[in-house]
Amino acid sequence: MIAPSRRGFLSALAGGGALLALAACGASGSADPGGEARASGSAQGGGAFEFTDDRGKKVSLPAKPTRIVAQSAAAAALWDFGVRPIAVFGPHKLKDGGPDPEVGNVDISTVESLGNVWGEFNVEKYASLRPELLVSGMYLDDQLWYVPEKSKDKIEALAPTIGIRLTGKPLEQIIGKYEELARALGADTDAPEVAQAKERFEAAAAKLPELAEKGLRIMAMSGLPENMYVVAPKDHAAMDFVRGKGLDVVVPEKPDEGGFYETLSWENADKYPADVILYDARAQSMKLEEMMKKPTFADLPAVKAGQVYPWRAEERFSYLGHANMLEELIANLEKAKPGIA
């Protein structure tokens, strides 16, 4: 990758389905276009809707929207809080037909698909669904994730949009923003399943300071055929969160312009010693077995010791999503040994 930038890397990795032939195209097709989004445990549809997103944009509607379309990770977060979108866009379906991890617990057999890979958004189909609201995360200012720049104006003319900033804020605030949105849409965010997920999240977070005492040196990274990318924790809310709890997470010396990662050639994979490597487990990134074919990666102490574990780079911002992520991370770090780097 030449002259990497924040947008360049993010779009390359998001568009890795085309680059690496790893992401699947196609649509899930059993949703009823006449159906409505539902908020469990609520009387959705009653009363006005008002919400200010992370662009400072205030959306005011005379009634709570029920025909909600969301980027896959945003749909997953809303789903965990009780909101049921009618359609999704962004990674949600793997080559084998199963759900992409990014879409979380969303039942992809009951929602329409507007696109499954970077740059794919069926505007005509979107219009036919008579959308009342579109929701997406944002990694970059004012740029809705997976909303193509070329068709942005057409998409935004069809329904109000809401953007949730996914960087530059504490993890709890991002989750809280999705919770606030779900509540505004009529979901019962005090429902037992939400409360239970929050308890799990808080219990897992409470274990991190004690785990930090093990002294493990941890590096999070992602791989594409040309280069290896070392995560800059401050630009990834979950990594920033665990680092804030005392875990020793590698902070790259020279992040790329715009942040997120430091690009390294595979020949320099050993630049940052680490006892544990967390690798990007998204379908768009290189698989562990593919990275193992890079001799400099395979020779790293953490790799030789088998202390290489998945990193859920785009885990949904809900208590359930990050409870799952933290519990998996804790289980892996508890069995890892320090001092091997």
Residue pairs with C-beta under 8 A, 6 or more apart in sequence:
1 8
1 9
1 12
1 224
1 226
1 227
1 263
4 227
4 256
4 257
4 261
4 263
5 256
5 257
5 258
6 139
6 140
6 256
6 257
6 258
6 259
6 260
7 140
7 143
7 258
9 229
9 256
9 260
9 261
9 263
10 139
10 140
10 260
11 118
12 19
12 224
13 222
13 224
13 280
13 282
13 284
13 285
14 118
14 146
14 284
15 117
15 118
15 119
15 284
16 22
16 23
16 118
16 224
16 283
16 284
16 285
17 23
17 24
17 25
17 91
17 116
17 117
17 118
17 283
17 284
18 117
18 118
19 224
20 224
20 225
20 284
20 286
22 283
22 284
23 91
23 95
23 100
23 116
23 117
23 283
23 284
24 93
24 94
24 95
24 116
24 117
24 283
25 116
25 117
25 120
26 93
26 113
26 116
27 93
27 112
27 113
27 114
27 116
27 122
28 92
28 93
28 108
28 109
28 111
28 112
28 113
29 112
29 113
30 109
30 110
31 86
31 87
31 109
31 110
31 111
31 112
33 86
33 112
33 128
33 129
35 86
36 66
36 67
36 86
37 44
37 65
37 66
37 67
37 68
37 83
37 84
37 85
37 86
37 185
38 44
38 66
38 83
38 84
39 64
39 82
39 83
39 84
39 182
39 185
39 186
39 187
39 188
40 82
40 84
40 187
40 188
40 191
41 82
41 187
41 188
41 191
42 82
42 186
42 187
42 188
43 186
44 64
44 66
44 185
44 186
44 187
45 63
45 64
45 66
45 186
46 63
46 64
46 186
47 63
47 64
47 186
48 60
48 61
48 62
48 63
48 64
49 59
49 60
49 61
49 62
49 63
49 64
49 65
49 184
49 185
50 58
50 59
50 60
50 61
50 184
51 58
51 59
51 162
51 180
51 181
51 184
52 58
52 59
53 59
53 161
53 162
53 163
53 164
54 138
54 163
54 164
54 165
54 177
55 138
55 141
55 142
55 163
57 161
57 162
57 163
59 133
59 160
59 161
59 162
61 132
61 133
61 160
64 184
64 185
64 186
65 132
65 133
65 160
65 185
66 132
67 86
67 129
67 130
67 131
67 132
67 133
68 78
68 83
68 85
68 86
68 131
68 132
68 133
68 134
68 135
68 185
69 85
69 86
69 87
69 88
69 89
69 114
69 126
69 129
69 131
69 133
69 134
69 135
69 159
70 78
70 85
70 87
70 88
70 89
70 134
70 135
70 136
71 88
71 89
71 90
71 135
71 136
71 137
71 144
71 145
71 146
71 147
72 88
72 89
72 90
72 91
72 92
72 100
72 102
72 103
72 106
72 146
73 90
73 102
73 103
73 104
73 137
73 145
73 314
73 316
73 317
74 135
74 136
74 137
74 145
74 164
74 178
74 316
75 85
75 88
75 92
75 103
75 104
75 106
75 111
75 135
76 102
76 103
76 104
76 105
76 106
76 316
76 318
76 321
77 104
77 175
77 178
77 316
77 317
77 318
77 321
78 85
78 135
78 178
78 181
78 182
78 185
78 187
79 85
79 104
79 105
79 106
80 104
80 105
80 194
80 197
80 316
80 318
80 319
80 320
80 321
81 178
81 179
81 182
81 183
81 187
81 189
81 194
81 318
82 182
82 187
82 188
82 189
82 191
82 194
83 182
83 185
83 187
84 110
85 106
85 111
85 135
86 111
86 112
86 129
86 131
87 111
87 112
87 113
87 114
87 126
87 129
87 131
88 103
88 106
88 108
88 111
88 112
88 113
88 114
89 113
89 114
89 115
89 116
89 120
89 121
89 146
89 147
90 102
90 115
90 116
90 145
90 146
91 100
91 102
91 103
91 116
91 117
91 282
91 283
91 284
92 99
92 100
92 102
92 103
92 106
92 108
92 113
92 116
93 99
93 100
93 103
93 108
93 113
93 116
94 100
94 283
99 106
99 108
100 116
100 283
101 281
101 282
101 283
101 312
102 282
102 314
102 316
104 316
104 318
104 320
104 321
105 320
112 125
112 129
114 120
114 121
114 122
114 125
114 126
115 121
115 122
115 146
118 146
119 148
120 148
121 146
121 147
121 148
121 151
121 155
123 151
123 154
123 155
123 158
126 155
126 158
127 158
131 158
131 159
132 159
132 160
133 159
133 160
133 161
133 162
134 144
134 147
134 155
134 156
134 159
134 160
134 161
134 162
135 161
135 162
135 164
135 181
136 144
136 145
136 146
136 147
136 161
136 162
136 163
136 164
137 144
137 145
137 163
137 164
137 165
137 166
137 317
138 144
138 145
138 163
138 164
138 165
138 166
139 145
139 166
139 167
139 260
142 163
143 149
144 152
144 161
144 163
145 166
147 155
147 156
147 161
148 155
155 161
162 181
164 174
164 177
164 178
164 181
164 317
165 174
165 177
166 174
166 237
166 317
167 235
167 236
167 237
168 235
169 237
170 237
170 240
170 241
170 244
171 237
171 238
171 240
171 241
171 317
171 322
172 241
174 237
174 317
175 317
175 318
175 319
175 322
177 317
178 317
178 318
179 189
179 194
179 318
182 189
183 189
188 194
193 320
194 319
194 320
197 318
197 319
197 320
197 323
198 319
198 323
200 319
200 320
200 323
200 327
201 319
201 320
201 322
201 323
201 326
204 323
204 326
204 327
204 330
205 241
205 245
205 326
207 330
208 242
208 245
208 246
208 247
208 326
208 330
209 245
209 246
211 247
211 330
211 333
211 334
212 245
212 246
212 247
212 248
213 246
214 333
214 336
214 338
215 248
215 338
215 339
216 247
216 248
216 275
216 276
216 333
216 336
216 338
217 248
217 250
217 273
217 274
217 275
217 276
217 338
217 341
218 247
218 248
218 249
218 250
218 274
218 275
218 276
218 277
218 278
218 333
219 230
219 231
219 249
219 250
219 272
219 274
219 276
219 277
219 278
219 302
220 230
220 231
220 233
220 236
220 239
220 249
220 250
220 277
220 278
220 279
220 280
220 311
221 228
221 229
221 230
221 231
221 277
221 278
221 279
221 280
221 311
222 228
222 229
222 231
222 261
222 279
222 280
222 282
222 285
222 286
222 311
222 313
223 229
223 279
223 280
223 285
223 286
223 290
223 291
223 294
223 297
224 285
224 286
225 286
227 263
227 264
227 265
227 266
228 263
228 264
228 265
228 266
228 268
228 269
228 291
228 294
228 297
229 261
229 262
229 263
229 264
230 250
230 252
230 261
230 262
230 264
230 271
230 272
231 239
231 249
231 250
231 252
231 260
231 261
231 311
232 251
232 252
232 255
232 259
232 260
232 261
232 262
233 239
233 240
233 243
233 249
233 251
234 240
234 251
234 259
235 255
235 259
235 260
236 260
236 313
237 317
238 312
238 315
238 322
238 325
239 249
242 249
242 326
242 329
243 249
247 333
250 272
250 274
252 261
252 262
252 272
253 262
254 262
255 261
255 262
256 262
256 263
264 271
266 294
266 296
266 297
267 296
268 296
269 294
269 296
269 297
269 300
270 296
270 299
270 300
273 301
273 341
274 300
274 301
274 302
274 341
275 301
275 302
275 305
275 307
275 336
275 337
275 338
275 339
275 340
275 341
276 302
276 307
276 308
276 309
276 332
276 333
276 336
277 300
277 302
277 303
277 307
277 308
277 309
278 308
278 309
278 310
278 311
278 329
279 285
279 288
279 291
279 308
279 309
279 310
279 311
280 311
280 313
281 310
281 311
281 312
281 313
282 313
282 314
285 313
288 308
291 297
291 298
292 298
292 303
297 303
298 304
301 340
301 341
302 308
302 340
302 341
305 337
305 340
307 336
307 337
307 340
309 328
309 329
309 332
309 333
310 328
312 324
312 325
312 328
315 321
315 322
315 324
315 325
